[in-house]
């Protein structure tokens, strides 16, 4: 009986593994039947790499955290090369500011949505239901993990092709205004004897793990401005940016 029970259990595990494999294989293909890797400009020799890059830790098993670690470094290298090429006259300090703006979580999350990574994420059902596909941290990490997978499977050129395609159009926009708008607003207000800007959270939405903030900023003699963000700081910066644009034209 024990042997028979063990056999049934093993068979069950085999069926489960086969089902999981089939599910991952199905997810590894686009709706047109082409390998999913082609979406990122590369046909993967090791399809499991791409599956792992898209697997969040909530799904269990091998997740994308190690690939994200690698992809973060590869992205930084490639963006540094692009900046050197595109801004030959810039000093090191300004290049560093532009690099930080281009590799930060919000930018990576935006690229993930543009590239369609959000739709391909493999999440636990509970994470999926709670809005995991819209969470900037999950999107940003997955984007870097895809870059890591591209690097391992196709070398630096495969990774560079992806980064250039999706980051190049954003470079001028993302790096256009690198000064912290909160600092700029405070300097403007204090230089005119208007005191220090006041920030107030007017609304907080979403679950604890993925909140969205709405913030108002006030300075003496001016109507308040409103900003939104995925963190309190980014919402305050957005509000300060709106007010600075309004009062300085």
N, C-alpha and C positions, 0 to 999 in steps of 0.2 A: 504493500500500500504506500509506504514511504517513497519507494522508487517511482511508483506510478504517479504519486502527487508531485514529485520533483519533476517528472517528465512534463506534466501538464503545466507546471509553473514555468518551466523553461520554454515550452511552446508559447505560453502567453507572453513571456518577455520577448520572444522572437517576433511574434506578431506585432507587439508594441513598437519594437525597434524598426520593423519594416514599415509600419505606418508612419512613424516619425520621419524615417528616411524619405518616404514618398512625399510627405508634406513639405520637407525641406527642398526636395527636388522640384516640386511644383512651384514653390516660392522662388526658386532659383531661375525661373523663366519668366520672361515678359508675356503679356497677353498675346503678342503676335507669335509666340513660340520660340523666339530667339533667346539664346543664353543671356541672362540678366547682365553679365559682365560687359556686353556690348553697349549698354547704356552709358558706361563710364569710359568709352573709347578703347576698350581692351578686352580681348577674348582670353579669359582665364584658363591657364593650363591646369591649375588646381582650384576647381570650383568651390571646394570646401573653405578656402581662404576667404572668398567673398561672403559665403554664408556666415562664417564666424564674424567677419567684420560688421555684419548687419544684426548680429545677435546680442541683444541687451542682457545684462546680468540677471534680470528678472525672469528670463526664460529658462534659466538653469543650464547646466552643462558648460561647454566651452563658450565663453562670451568674448566680447570685442575689446576688453580692457587692455590687454597686452598690445594688440594691434593699434589701439588708440595712442598708447605710449610711443610707439615707433612712428606712427603717422604724424604726431605732433612735431617731432624732430625733423622729419622729412619735409613737412609743410614749411617750417621755419627756414630751412635751407633754401627751398625753391623760391619762396617769397623774397628772401634776402637777395637772391640772384636777380629776380625780376626788378626789384627796387634799384639795385646797382645799375642795371641796364637802362631803366626808364628815367632815373633821376641822377644823371652823372655828375651834376654840380652840387648835390645836396651834401651837407655835412653829416657826420656819423650820428649826432644827437637827433636830428630830424628823421633820418632813416630809421632809427630805433623806434621813434614814436609811430611812424607809419607801419613798421613791422608789427608792433603791438596791436594797432588798430585792425590790421588785416588777419591776424591769427587769433583774435579774441573769440570767446564762445559765441557771441551774437553773430559775428560774421560767418563763422563755420556753420552755425545753425541755418543761417540764411542760404548759404550755398547748398546745404543738405536739402532744403525745400526746392530750390531751383533745379537741382540735379535729380530730384525724385527719390532721394534716399528715404525720406519720411514714409513713403508708401511701401517700401520694401523692408522696413524694420521688422525684426522678429522679437516680439515682446510677450511677456506673460499676459494672459487674457485680462487679468485685473489691472495691469499697467496700461494696457491698450484702452480699456474702458475708461480709465481715469485721465485720459488725454496725453499719454506718453508720447504719441507721435508729434505733438505740438510743443513738447518740453524742450527748451533751448539746450539744456545740458545734455540730454539724450541725443538730440540731433547733432550737436557739435561734436560729441565724442564719436558718434557713428561716422560722421564725415571724415574725421581724422583717421579712424580705423580703416575706412575704405582706401584712403591714401596709403596707409601702411600695407594693406593687402596688395595694392597695385605695385608698390615698391618691391615687395617680396616676390611677386609673381612675374613682373615684367621689368624690374629694374627702375632706375631713376627716370628713364625716359617715359615710361608708362605713367609714373606719378606726375612728372612734369607736364605731360600732355593734359591730364585732368585738371591740375591746379591752374595752368595757364588758361584753359578754356573757361573755367568758372570764376577765377579771381581777377583776371585781366580786365573784364568789363566793370568791375567794382572798384578798381584801384583809385581812380580819381575821386569817385563819390565818397568812399570810406575814409580816404586820407585828406579830403578837402579841408576839413576844419578839425585840427587836432588839439586845439586848446580846450581844456576842461571848461565847459560853459558855466559851471557853478563858480569857478574862480574868476572867470571873466566878468560875470554879473556882480560878484561881490566887489571887485576892484572898481567897476563902473559906479556902483552905488556909493561906496565909501568915498570915492574921489569927488562926489557931488554932495557930500554930507547927508546922505539919505539913510545911513545906518546899514546894518547887515540884513540881507534878504532873509525872509522867514518862509520856511517850508512846512506844509501841512498835508498829511495823508487824508484825502477825501474819500477814497474808496479802496478796498482790498478785495479782490475776487480770486476764485480758483481754490484748489486744494492746497494744503500746507506745503506739499512737495513741489508745487508749480504755481505759485501765486502770481498775480498781476496787480500792480499798484497804479493808482491815479493820485497825482500830487499837485497841489497848488503852491505857487510861489508868489510872495508879496514883497513889494518895496514901496516906501512912502511916496505918495503922489501918483501912483500908477495902478491900473487895474491888474488883478492877478492873472497869471498865465497857468495853463494846465498842461501836464505831461504824463505820459504813461510808460511803463516799463516792466520787465520781468523781474527786476529787483528794485528795492527802494532807491538805491543810488542812481540807477539808469533812469528811473522816473523823475527824480529830482533834476538830473542833467537835462532830460527832455524838456521839462518845464522851464528851466533856466535858459535853454536855447531858444524857446519860443518867445520868452520875454525879452531877451537880448535882441532878437531879430526885430521885434516890434518897436522897441524904444530907440534902436540905433539905425533902423531902416535897412 
